[in-house]
Amino acid sequence: MVDTTKCSGANCPVKDKCYRYTSPASPSQSYFWDTPGKIEGKQFSCDMYFGENAQSIWEELNRITNTK
């Protein structure tokens, strides 16, 4: 089950590399109301970008911090 807010990917040039777009949706999935990315001039930026390696980095951080 995905525990991230998903994105519709509307007008996003990097949606195919973003986990918020490519991850499978769960039955009670939450989505951003508006696409968080912005194009200013010719530059695209998104504070919510969740890159291809982000999931493995997140899992490793959880493993390190959840030591018992």
N, C-alpha and C positions, 0 to 999 in steps of 0.2 A: 504494500500500500504506500502510495506517495504521500509524504507529509510536508509538502511544499505547496505554496500558492502557485497555480499554473497560470500561464500567459497564453492568450489567443494567438500571439505572433503577428497580429495585423501590422502591416508596413514595417516589419522588422527584418533587416538584412542579415542578421545572425541567428534567426530563430532555429535553423536546423542544427546549430551547435549549442543550443541552450537547453539545459535539462528542464527548465520551467515550461518549455514548449514540447519537447520530445518525450517526456516521461508519460507513462500510462496514467490515465485518470482513474480515480477511485469513485465509488458510487456517491460519496458525499464530498466530492472534490471542491475546493475553493479556487476561485479565479480572480485575477486583478479586474477591477471594474473597467479601467482603461489600461491600454498597453503602456507600461512604464518607460519604455525607451523614447528618446527624442532625437530628431535630426535637426541640427542647427547648422545652417549653411550646408557644407558637404560632410560634416562630421556627425557620426552617430554615437550616442552614449546611452547607457542603461545602468542605473545603480542596482538593479535587481538581476543582472545577468548571472546565470548559474552555469558556468562553463562545463565542458565535457568531463574534465577531471575533478570537478567540484565534489561530486558524490563520494568518490574514493577518499578525497582529502577530509571531507566531513566525517566519514566513517572512522578514519584513522584518528582524528581528533577526539571523537567520542570514545574510542578504545583507550586512548592514552589517559583521558580525564576521568573515565569511569573505573579506575582501578579499585579493587576491593581488598 
